[in-house]
Amino acid sequence: MFTPAETSRIIEMAWEDRTPFEAIKRQFGLTEPDVILLMRHQLKPSSFRLWRKRVSGRDSKHLKLRNPAISRGYCATQYKQR
């Protein structure tokens, strides 16, 4: 279905607080339930439970619930400058 690199990127996006599920759907075609299923299969059970606890009810993971002041999927200081 997905290459290992694509799967890794989906997992990374799912863990990121500011990346909404809609962005994952736009890029990879996976709905929120699809992402949950992928995470359940790819992560250890304890890591999956931790992730579900983290994203459940998190406004920033859903565009409709998101604060309009958040306009991008990552923090400007998240990545190192080269």
C-alpha positions, 0 to 999 in steps of 0.5 A, a space after each residue: 500500500 505505502 512505501 516504508 518512507 510514506 508510512 514513516 511520514 504518515 506516522 510522523 504527521 499523526 504524532 505532530 500536534 499541529 498537523 490536522 488529519 485533513 492534511 494527511 487525507 490530502 497528501 495520502 488519501 487516508 481518513 482519520 479512521 484509516 490513520 487510526 488503523 494504520 497507527 494501531 498496526 504500526 505502533 507497539 500497543 503501549 505507543 498506540 494507546 499513548 498516541 490515542 490519548 494524546 490526539 483524542 479531543 485535540 482541537 489542532 488535529 481537526 481543521 474545523 475545531 482549530 484556532 484560526 490563528 494556527 495557519 500552518 502544520 508546524 512550529 516555526 522553531 521546530 526545524 533546525 535552520 541550515 
